[in-house]
């Protein structure tokens, strides 16, 4: 999550580097990433996102869509690993990056890099589909999940703290309701049921003898990271949903991009907001794991992650005097003119306010 958030600020760093060295902005494979797709979340998107997520969760609770979700995850994993993992790695091979194979009417010039990286992405996805019940399948699933998180945070952006506060506050309530309160309305926890899927239909004695039997397999959905519990008698996995990574990750990404813009405006500068959010996320995740161990019950991770990220960000920005600027959105992240100076001296900046300083990188 920290790497994905940090990488989301690469476009700002490239623009700043181009200002001093135009040749430095060229991507590894010989192209320029300034035209990479980006999507800015607005308040309407934040509300829509939670509504769609709630509807999808209810559908998965009532309708067995295991194989549909598995296939969709495999397809998205092929494209995400191609873009995040294989293309950058193969792009370091000069022959692979430069060799053009053919011209396509719809896709333009197709290089050996395009074909090789896509082939590896699809091959890994098919490998996981065939071996998803193997003991090592969690390694492939976690790799796919991390690539999806990196791609998501590079495409989806938050440009103001106001939208971040709306999204994370609603996600906070969403997580608590579907984990703790849904049993009062639906007889069981919707989130736990959807995350863990259907268990084995055969009895324990039969499954102990024939663990590979289809009736002894669970239908757990793959939209989560899994880590085996090594050394524990009962075995099993520690699980973290991808939503628990990317939703707070949007705020961590916001902090990283702001720090990148501030560093470009003032020179080398400690990425204090990014480091604060990474520390807050780590503390929240640790608290969630402690709660699971103490209560022996699945916990809504956002219950701990949102206060430790959004809450900490709000308090720190308020103490720094930058909360109004963050709330409406730093100009460097929005491309707009800065507000009029209020005459204050923020920190050690050689400008009248933070907005004026950050405008430099947006020009």
C-alpha positions as CSV (number, residue, x, y, z in Angstrom):
1,X,0.0,0.0,0.0
2,X,2.8,2.4,0.9
3,X,4.6,1.7,-2.4
4,X,1.4,2.1,-4.4
5,X,0.7,5.5,-2.8
6,X,4.3,6.7,-3.3
7,X,4.3,5.6,-6.9
8,X,1.1,7.6,-7.5
9,X,3.2,10.8,-7.2
10,X,5.6,9.8,-9.9
11,X,3.9,12.0,-12.5
12,X,4.5,15.1,-10.3
13,X,8.2,14.1,-9.8
14,X,8.6,13.6,-13.6
15,X,7.2,17.0,-14.3
16,X,9.5,18.6,-11.7
17,X,12.5,16.7,-13.1
18,X,11.6,17.7,-16.6
19,X,11.9,21.3,-15.6
20,X,15.6,20.9,-14.9
21,X,16.4,18.1,-17.4
22,X,13.9,17.5,-20.3
23,X,15.6,14.1,-21.1
24,X,14.9,12.8,-17.6
25,X,11.2,12.5,-18.0
26,X,11.5,9.7,-20.6
27,X,10.0,6.4,-19.2
28,X,12.0,3.2,-19.0
29,X,10.5,1.7,-22.1
30,X,11.2,4.8,-24.2
31,X,7.8,6.4,-23.8
32,X,6.3,9.2,-21.7
33,X,3.8,8.4,-19.0
34,X,2.2,11.9,-18.8
35,X,-0.8,10.6,-20.8
36,X,-1.5,7.7,-18.4
37,X,-5.2,7.6,-17.5
38,X,-6.3,9.4,-14.3
39,X,-9.7,9.7,-12.7
40,X,-10.4,12.3,-10.0
41,X,-13.0,11.4,-7.4
42,X,-15.6,13.9,-6.6
43,X,-18.2,13.9,-3.8
44,X,-20.8,12.4,-6.1
45,X,-18.3,9.6,-7.0
46,X,-17.7,9.0,-3.3
47,X,-21.4,8.5,-2.6
48,X,-21.8,6.4,-5.7
49,X,-18.9,4.2,-4.8
50,X,-20.3,3.3,-1.4
51,X,-23.8,2.7,-2.8
52,X,-22.4,0.4,-5.5
53,X,-20.2,-1.4,-3.0
54,X,-23.2,-2.0,-0.7
55,X,-25.3,-3.3,-3.6
56,X,-22.6,-5.6,-4.8
57,X,-22.1,-7.0,-1.3
58,X,-25.7,-7.8,-1.0
59,X,-25.8,-9.5,-4.4
60,X,-22.8,-11.6,-3.4
61,X,-24.5,-12.5,-0.1
62,X,-27.7,-13.8,-1.8
63,X,-26.4,-15.1,-5.1
64,X,-23.6,-17.6,-5.6
65,X,-21.4,-15.8,-8.1
66,X,-18.1,-17.5,-7.1
67,X,-17.0,-18.5,-10.6
68,X,-18.0,-15.2,-12.1
69,X,-16.0,-13.3,-9.6
70,X,-13.0,-15.7,-10.0
71,X,-13.0,-15.2,-13.8
72,X,-13.3,-11.4,-13.4
73,X,-10.4,-11.4,-10.9
74,X,-8.3,-13.5,-13.2
75,X,-9.0,-11.1,-16.1
76,X,-8.2,-8.0,-14.1
77,X,-5.1,-9.7,-12.7
78,X,-3.8,-10.4,-16.2
79,X,-4.0,-6.7,-17.2
80,X,-2.7,-5.3,-13.9
81,X,0.3,-7.5,-13.7
82,X,1.0,-6.7,-17.4
83,X,1.0,-3.0,-16.6
84,X,2.6,-2.9,-13.1
85,X,5.0,-5.9,-13.1
86,X,5.9,-7.3,-16.5
87,X,6.0,-4.2,-18.7
88,X,8.4,-2.3,-16.4
89,X,10.6,-5.3,-16.0
90,X,10.8,-6.2,-19.6
91,X,11.2,-2.5,-20.6
92,X,14.7,-2.7,-19.1
93,X,15.7,-5.0,-21.9
94,X,16.5,-2.6,-24.7
95,X,15.9,-5.1,-27.6
96,X,12.5,-6.0,-26.2
97,X,11.4,-2.4,-25.7
98,X,12.5,-1.1,-29.1
99,X,11.5,-4.0,-31.5
100,X,8.3,-3.3,-33.3
101,X,6.4,-6.4,-34.5
102,X,3.5,-5.1,-36.5
103,X,1.1,-2.1,-37.0
104,X,-2.5,-2.5,-35.8
105,X,-5.4,-0.3,-37.0
106,X,-6.9,-0.1,-33.5
107,X,-3.8,-0.2,-31.3
108,X,-1.1,1.4,-33.5
109,X,2.4,0.0,-33.4
110,X,2.7,-3.2,-31.4
111,X,6.1,-3.9,-30.0
112,X,7.7,-7.1,-28.7
113,X,7.4,-5.5,-25.2
114,X,3.6,-5.3,-25.6
115,X,3.3,-8.9,-26.7
116,X,5.8,-10.4,-24.2
117,X,4.4,-8.5,-21.2
118,X,0.8,-9.3,-22.1
119,X,1.7,-13.0,-22.6
120,X,3.3,-13.2,-19.2
121,X,0.3,-11.5,-17.5
122,X,-2.2,-13.9,-19.1
123,X,0.0,-16.9,-18.4
124,X,0.3,-16.1,-14.7
125,X,-3.4,-15.5,-14.5
126,X,-4.2,-18.9,-16.1
127,X,-1.7,-20.6,-13.9
128,X,-3.5,-19.2,-10.8
129,X,-6.9,-20.3,-12.2
130,X,-5.6,-23.9,-12.6
131,X,-3.8,-24.0,-9.3
132,X,-5.8,-21.8,-7.1
133,X,-6.4,-24.6,-4.5
134,X,-2.7,-25.4,-4.3
135,X,-0.8,-24.6,-1.1
136,X,1.3,-21.9,-2.9
137,X,-1.6,-20.2,-4.7
138,X,-1.8,-17.5,-2.0
139,X,1.6,-16.1,-3.4
140,X,0.1,-15.6,-6.8
141,X,-3.1,-14.2,-5.4
142,X,-1.2,-11.7,-3.2
143,X,0.9,-10.7,-6.2
144,X,-2.2,-10.0,-8.3
145,X,-3.8,-8.1,-5.4
146,X,-0.8,-5.9,-4.9
147,X,-0.6,-5.1,-8.6
148,X,-4.3,-4.2,-8.6
149,X,-3.8,-1.9,-5.7
150,X,-0.8,-0.2,-7.4
151,X,-2.8,0.3,-10.6
152,X,-5.9,1.5,-8.8
153,X,-4.0,4.2,-6.8
154,X,-2.2,5.3,-10.0
155,X,-5.5,5.8,-11.8
156,X,-7.9,6.9,-9.1
157,X,-6.9,10.2,-7.4
158,X,-8.2,12.3,-4.5
159,X,-7.4,16.0,-4.9
160,X,-9.0,17.4,-1.8
161,X,-9.4,16.4,1.8
162,X,-13.1,17.1,1.7
163,X,-13.7,14.2,-0.7
164,X,-11.3,12.0,1.3
165,X,-13.3,12.8,4.5
166,X,-16.6,12.0,2.8
167,X,-15.4,8.7,1.3
168,X,-13.6,7.4,4.3
169,X,-16.4,8.4,6.7
170,X,-19.0,6.6,4.7
171,X,-16.6,3.6,4.3
172,X,-16.1,3.6,8.1
173,X,-19.9,3.3,8.6
174,X,-20.2,0.8,5.7
175,X,-17.6,-1.6,7.2
176,X,-19.1,-1.5,10.7
177,X,-22.6,-2.1,9.5
178,X,-21.8,-5.1,7.3
179,X,-19.6,-6.7,9.9
180,X,-21.2,-6.0,13.2
181,X,-24.8,-4.8,12.6
182,X,-25.9,-6.8,9.6
183,X,-26.5,-10.0,11.7
184,X,-29.4,-8.2,13.4
185,X,-31.1,-7.8,10.0
186,X,-29.8,-10.7,7.9
187,X,-29.1,-13.4,10.6
188,X,-25.4,-13.4,9.9
189,X,-22.5,-11.0,9.2
190,X,-22.7,-10.2,5.5
191,X,-19.1,-9.1,5.2
192,X,-17.8,-12.2,6.9
193,X,-20.0,-14.5,4.9
194,X,-19.0,-12.9,1.6
195,X,-15.3,-12.8,2.5
196,X,-15.0,-16.4,3.7
197,X,-17.5,-17.9,1.2
198,X,-19.1,-21.3,1.6
199,X,-17.3,-23.9,3.6
200,X,-16.8,-27.6,2.9
201,X,-20.1,-29.6,2.5
202,X,-18.5,-32.9,3.7
203,X,-17.9,-33.7,7.4
204,X,-14.4,-33.1,8.9
205,X,-13.5,-36.8,9.1
206,X,-14.1,-37.2,5.3
207,X,-12.2,-34.1,4.5
208,X,-9.2,-35.2,6.7
209,X,-8.9,-38.3,4.5
210,X,-9.6,-36.6,1.2
211,X,-8.7,-32.9,1.4
212,X,-8.5,-32.5,-2.3
213,X,-12.1,-33.6,-2.9
214,X,-14.3,-30.8,-4.4
215,X,-16.8,-31.1,-1.5
216,X,-14.0,-30.3,0.9
217,X,-13.0,-27.0,-0.7
218,X,-14.3,-23.6,0.3
219,X,-15.4,-21.0,-2.2
220,X,-13.6,-18.1,-0.7
221,X,-13.5,-15.0,-2.9
222,X,-10.0,-13.8,-4.0
223,X,-10.4,-10.0,-3.4
224,X,-8.0,-10.1,-0.5
225,X,-4.4,-10.6,0.6
226,X,-3.7,-13.8,2.5
227,X,-0.8,-14.7,4.7
228,X,-0.5,-18.2,6.2
229,X,-0.4,-18.4,10.0
230,X,2.9,-20.2,10.3
231,X,3.5,-22.1,13.5
232,X,-0.2,-22.1,14.7
233,X,-1.8,-25.4,15.4
234,X,-5.0,-24.6,13.6
235,X,-3.2,-23.1,10.6
236,X,-5.3,-20.9,8.4
237,X,-4.7,-17.5,7.0
238,X,-4.6,-13.9,8.1
239,X,-6.7,-11.9,5.5
240,X,-6.9,-8.3,4.5
241,X,-9.5,-7.1,1.9
242,X,-8.3,-5.1,-1.0
243,X,-10.8,-2.4,-0.1
244,X,-9.1,-2.0,3.3
245,X,-5.9,-1.2,1.3
246,X,-7.1,1.1,-1.5
247,X,-9.6,3.2,0.4
248,X,-7.2,4.5,3.1
249,X,-4.5,4.2,0.4
250,X,-6.3,7.0,-1.5
251,X,-5.5,9.3,1.4
252,X,-1.9,8.0,1.7
253,X,-1.6,8.7,-2.1
254,X,-3.0,12.2,-1.6
255,X,-0.4,12.9,1.1
256,X,2.4,11.4,-1.1
257,X,1.4,13.6,-4.1
258,X,1.2,16.7,-2.0
259,X,4.7,16.0,-0.5
260,X,6.0,15.4,-4.0
261,X,4.6,18.8,-5.2
262,X,6.0,20.5,-2.1
263,X,9.4,19.0,-2.6
264,X,9.4,20.2,-6.2
265,X,8.5,23.7,-5.1
266,X,11.0,23.9,-2.3
267,X,13.7,21.4,-3.2
268,X,14.5,18.4,-1.0
269,X,12.0,18.1,1.7
270,X,11.0,15.3,4.2
271,X,7.7,13.7,3.0
272,X,6.1,14.3,6.4
273,X,2.5,13.8,5.5
274,X,3.2,10.6,3.6
275,X,5.3,9.2,6.5
276,X,2.6,10.2,8.9
277,X,-0.1,8.4,6.9
278,X,2.1,5.3,6.5
279,X,2.7,5.2,10.3
280,X,-1.0,5.8,11.0
281,X,-2.0,3.0,8.6
282,X,0.5,0.6,10.3
283,X,-0.8,1.5,13.7
284,X,-4.4,1.0,12.6
285,X,-3.6,-2.4,11.1
286,X,-1.8,-3.5,14.2
287,X,-4.8,-2.4,16.3
288,X,-7.1,-4.5,14.1
289,X,-4.9,-7.6,14.4
290,X,-4.8,-7.2,18.2
291,X,-8.6,-6.9,18.3
292,X,-8.9,-10.1,16.3
293,X,-6.6,-11.9,18.7
294,X,-8.4,-10.5,21.8
295,X,-12.0,-11.0,20.7
296,X,-11.4,-14.0,18.5
297,X,-13.7,-12.4,16.0
298,X,-13.3,-10.9,12.5
299,X,-12.9,-7.1,12.7
300,X,-13.9,-4.4,10.3
301,X,-10.4,-3.1,9.5
302,X,-11.6,0.4,8.6
303,X,-12.9,0.8,12.1
304,X,-9.2,1.2,13.1
305,X,-7.7,2.4,9.9
306,X,-9.9,5.5,9.3
307,X,-9.3,7.2,12.7
308,X,-5.6,6.4,12.4
309,X,-5.3,7.9,8.9
310,X,-8.0,10.5,8.3
311,X,-8.3,11.5,12.0
312,X,-4.6,11.9,12.3
313,X,-4.3,13.9,9.0
314,X,-7.1,16.3,10.1
315,X,-5.5,16.9,13.5
316,X,-2.0,17.4,12.1
317,X,-3.1,19.7,9.3
318,X,-5.1,21.7,11.8
319,X,-2.1,22.1,14.0
320,X,0.1,23.1,11.0
321,X,-2.5,25.7,9.9
322,X,-2.9,24.0,6.5
323,X,-6.3,22.4,7.0
324,X,-8.3,25.0,4.9
325,X,-5.9,24.6,2.0
326,X,-6.1,20.8,2.2
327,X,-9.9,20.9,2.6
328,X,-10.5,22.8,-0.7
329,X,-7.5,21.0,-2.4
330,X,-3.9,22.1,-2.9
331,X,-3.6,24.1,-6.2
332,X,-0.7,22.0,-7.3
333,X,-3.0,18.9,-7.3
334,X,-5.9,20.7,-9.0
335,X,-4.3,23.0,-11.6
336,X,-6.1,26.1,-10.4
337,X,-4.9,29.5,-9.3
338,X,-4.0,29.9,-5.6
339,X,-6.3,31.8,-3.2
340,X,-5.2,35.3,-2.1
341,X,-2.6,35.3,0.6
342,X,-3.7,35.7,4.1
343,X,-0.3,37.1,5.1
344,X,0.6,34.2,7.3
345,X,4.0,32.5,7.3
346,X,3.6,28.8,7.3
347,X,6.5,26.8,8.5
348,X,9.8,27.9,7.0
349,X,8.5,28.5,3.5
350,X,9.8,31.6,1.6
351,X,6.2,32.4,0.6
352,X,3.2,34.0,2.2
353,X,1.2,30.8,2.3
354,X,1.4,27.1,1.2
355,X,-0.9,27.7,-1.8
356,X,1.5,30.3,-3.3
357,X,4.4,27.9,-2.8
358,X,2.7,24.9,-4.4
359,X,1.5,26.9,-7.4
360,X,5.0,26.7,-8.8
361,X,4.7,23.0,-9.6
362,X,1.3,23.3,-11.2
363,X,2.5,25.8,-13.9
